[in-house]
Every structure is written in C-alpha cells, then in structure tokens.
C-alpha cells in the first residue's frame, strides 16, 4: 500500500502479457493500517510487543519505523486516517 510504484509500473506489463494478476498479502501491513500505531509507538497489548527480535514483524517494523522512516510513516498514517474519516470509512 505504501510503496506501489515498482509493483504497478514494473510488473504491470508482465501481468498484461501473461494475463495474470497478484494477490494482496497482509492488507493491513501487519497492523499498521489499523490506526493504533498512528502516533508512532506501540500501544500496550499490541502484537508488536509479543514478538522477539528475530521475528519477521521486527523486520517489518524496522522497514517502516526505523530512523527517519518513522516521521514519514506517521505522516502517511495520519493522512490515511483523515481521508478515511472524510469518506466515512474505517
């Protein structure tokens, strides 16, 4: 959802040629699109707190929240929440 350019631009032609598509995996991005991480932290009881340093969720978290990425992601999450509210959807 956040980074679609490569997928849509680079693979779009392949999908057309081979008359195939794709299946969305983890549409809520490991919970990031639920709204509970919109402030940039992990709320108590969230599943991000239940996995160890070697879990795949640690890698996903680092991919979106590590270092300078956190500020950008929080901005995106809040923008999505505002858009959803404007449209009357969750």
Secondary structure, DSSP 8 states (H G I E B T S, - for coil): ----HIIIIIHHHHHHHHT-------TTGGGGGGSTTTTSS--TT-GGGGS-TTSHHHHHHHHHHSTTHHHHHHHHHHHHHHHHHHHT--
